[in-house]
Each structure stands twice: as structure tokens, then as C-alpha cells.
């Protein structure tokens, strides 16, 4: 078997043991890597109903055939676990030197079990694994933590760390890697914290097995260069992802005031043009020639690495339009190890609930200084921070008074920075995202606005959501690789089977990949259904605020318009029908069989009947 | 007649302005306006009026606000 190391490293923190396990070609070609590996391992090894913050949960670091290979944007690592935020399957990807180093150490995945008695970090070097004390860095922010490890091991090592947010089990704590890079929105950092695991360090000296080393080097390095040239020619990285803020503001899709509004006259103050002008540095992931990490000086003088989601949720959604202050909130989230999207949504929901008299408090939209104080309290779970650390779904359950209708999450994961009050297809993308509301799975909004009638709930929108999920939530998550060359520069998908086939020696087409994607999406839904046997389609609904006519914009291009629930249900029916899922949104027995999931179907039927 | 053109993202550097009012002849289409502004057509673009995509042959009206953007993924 070429293209995969065939090895998984299993580490147990409770008894400080480890062992190298092997897997065969059947597993490799059925699940490929990244999200596929992580999902299958968690499905097989986790008992349903376990406490996500208990030692029974497992942290997975998963790579795949493209990981760390010199080819366009292959620096991605997938981190996964049962999510403490949602109770379902949770994962995320982040650019990291871990990608290459862990593969060079000889592994395609790492399984971390149990929990350490005291703060610990793992040091992995080829066949050696050490369990080392992390007391010296416990409590430190991720920037100081990373510096501590860089000083000890050099900047070239693979490094995954958590901040105080993860240590204190904030339910939306992230995993950090290198400059500005973070991943694992559904609380994967909290899972690390629950295991007393401050960091994972990896260093490898082996060759990554590849079927055609010369062939992949030639095409991979050549294409890396071409992607860089394409970026220079188009000028995309001048604003990177942040350019989208001005666009969302123009098409009434910007999150403003806990998504109560869809645009704001001051949005220009924090847009990509202003960010590019304020830029002091640019960071990117390994194996990337279109670096998107625009870095500015924040209000306190730190370097803050920004992207669209962060300025959307920590700026516009909080009605904070001072760029350096948005930078400060961004920096704090990164340093404290909090997901900036969920943190922004949590603060916006808190301010909204106070505004509506549902809860007492002294935080209001536009108050950057108070927002900073709250982020610090959240990370330490002190005072009101303990309440805010559990995310919008649980906050709304505690507040009551109808607040769940404007707690902006799906399945417990906060909605990222696209306000879909009147964008049905994108609302469907959030509703059906398999980890809770995340734009990474299916960013259908531009297709919807460019090629369809905005108010339509037609089948073509469900078809496009699924097509994008196969590519974005499928292919790029299990190869794994960054989607940006394709998405932002139009780098053709046809390149990816070429890389894959030269690496593995197989002869796959894109059609082969789509079947893998569908298999993974079906198993993710089984994971949820096994955890929540009373599963029904309402869990694939976006928040009711988007359907509430009293919440419609009072002015602007979508004044008076909101989503319609009966039509959203029609759209959901189209989606389920195309996927071969039943009316509850669970794959049918036939679909499971067609996707090679008979064994998994038998397991899920112990909990929920399949149609 | 007068329309407003709003450029998004790197098109600003390419074309040299972020937003401006433009005088065009009545009935001019989106593609005619784009050509007259020297906007490069070598990358996929999304063009909207009133928050809805419009094709190149779409005729413009007095007071339209035309938003022209590269196709973004948004992070």
C-alpha cells in the first residue's frame, strides 16, 4: 500500500502507554483519511452517551494521502472528537506543521485516550512517545505557549496547543497550531483540556510513502508555483477572505446585532480594504502560496491575524466598528484558545438578551472594552464568564423567555458570519452542516445569489448544497487539503485525482471521491442519530429568528422579508430525497447499503429504526 | 443616467476605485458598463443589483447600485 503509512499511533494518557497499530488497504480506500479516518475511529470506538469531557472521549488527529506532500495547500490537519458543545460528531481542520511532521514520524492518525492526572504534553518523535509535564505552560496563552515549545524544540516541529479556554473546558475552545492558525470549533480544545493535555509536539525523520515520488514532486511543486502565480495575477490575497465583508454588507447577508440586521453603514470601517491598508504582516499555512492571514496591530499593540469570520462575528455582529478593537478581540480569542465565531455569537446573544430584558447585565452592543473583559472571564470560567462559556444553546435554555429563537446556532454550534434571514439555500447549508452550523461544508451563497432567484426554495439549491458538501465537507476534509485554491482562484478539481493517484498508485476519478463523501456524510448522520435516538428534522432547522416576520429588516434591499418555514421544509425534503435519507433526515437502510455501511446500519438500528 | 458602481476586494486595486457614480447612456447593460470601466474579465465575478445576481446583458436603470465582486469563499 502506497500513499498511506498504514500506521495509527494510539496513546493512553491515563496509564501513559502507547502502541503503533496498523491498518490495511480496505480501511484506507474506504475512508481515505482526515475526516473519514476520524469519523470511523470515533464511530467504532466511542460508546454512545459518553461524557464528551470525560476520559472515555477520544481525541483524534487525522491526516491523509495528500497531507504534508508538496502540492497545493496540503498543510492541513484534522482534529476531532465527540463534541462537548453539540453532543454530536465534531471536527475541524487547521494548517499546521503537525501535518508533515506526524506523517514523517510514520503515522496517518493519532488517537489520544484517557486523561492525564496532571498537565501533560506529548512529545512524539518517530517511534518514541514521551509523556512530559506541562505545568510550566499550563495557564499560559497560546502565543506564549507556542513560543515556549518553539524555544525548546525549534520552530520546525509540529505543534498543537490549547489556551486557558481549553484548559477550563470552555465548550467552544479551539486547538491552535502556528501563527494565527486554529481549528476544531465544536470544542475540540475543551476535549484536550479535559484530558489535561496542553500540547502535542511531533517530529518525524522518515520518508512519507508515495507511489510515484518523482511524479508527485514534479506536478505538486509545479502546481504550487502556478497557484501562487494565479494568486498574484488575480490579487486575491490582497484582502484574502476579508474582502467578503463588504460584499455581505451590500447583499444584506452581514451578521449585525446578533443577526437582527443584515447590513450596517459603518461596516466599511472594518472591511478588507481597511485591513489590507493596516496590514503589518501576512501569515499562512505550510505548503501554501496564497497566504490569507492578514495581520494588523491591535488596540494594545499585539499582532492580530484576521479573517472574514472573525471581523464578521467580533466586529459587525457586536456592532464594533473600530478595526484595532476588533483586532484585540480577535487576538484574545486566539490567545485564550476560543473559537472567534462562537465567542462573537455568544457575546452578541448575551447583549441581545439583555436588550430584550430576558436577562440582567451591563454588556451592550458596541462596547469593545467590556467585550474584552468578558472574553477573559469566559476563558477562566469566572463570574458571568462561566455562563457564557457554555455557548448560546445552553445559555438560552437557562435564560428561557423565548430566547432560544434568537440563540443563533444549529445543533448547538454557533452560526458563522452569514446572515441568512433571506437566503434559503445558505440557511439549508447551515441546517444540514454535519457538525452544526458551519460555512466550511457548503458555501452556497454566491451560487444562490448569482444563479438563482433569491426567494426560490427550488430543488437546484438543495442539489448545489450537496454538490458543495461533497467537495468542501468531503474531498478537502479527507484528502485533506485546503479548499482555497479551488474556491478562490478557480484551481480545477481535476488536479486532485492527479495528486491522489500519483501518491497512491491508484486510478481514481472524481466520481470515486463523491461516493466517499456521501459515505462520510451518511455516517456522520448515523453518529448523531445514535447519540440522539429521538432525532427528527427540526434539528436541521436554522434558528426561528430567521423565520420571524417581526425580525425582518425594516429598511434596505430585503426589507420585510424573512425565510418561510413551510418552504424551508420543502427544501429540506429535496435535500433528504437527493441524499436518500428519510423525512427525519436519517439515511435509509438502502442508502446505507449502497454506500457500504451495512455494518454501521446494524449498529445504529440498536438505537433508532431505519426506513 | 447615473448609476453607482461598488467594487469589492482586489478589484479595487485593479481598477483604481472603491465606489463611484458613473454616467451611462440609457439602456446600457452591465457588460457595457464593465467594459467601459476597464474591469478585467479574467476571473469569475459576481455582479448584483439590489442583492440579486444579474447577467451581463441586464439593462441598468437610473439609480441602480451595481456591486461587482470576485467570487469569495469567505474563510
Interface residues (C-beta under 8 A of the other chain):
Chain A: X233 X234 X235 X236 X238 X239 X241 X243 X244 X246 X247 X248 X250 X251 X252 X272 X273 X292 X307 X308 X309 X417 X418 X439 X443 X445 X446 X449 X450 X451 X453 X454 X483 X484 X487 X488 X489 X490 X557 X558
Chain B: X6 X8 X9 X10 X12 X13 X14 X18 X42 X43 X44 X46 X47 X48 X50 X51 X52 X53 X65 X67 X69 X70 X71 X72 X73 X74 X75
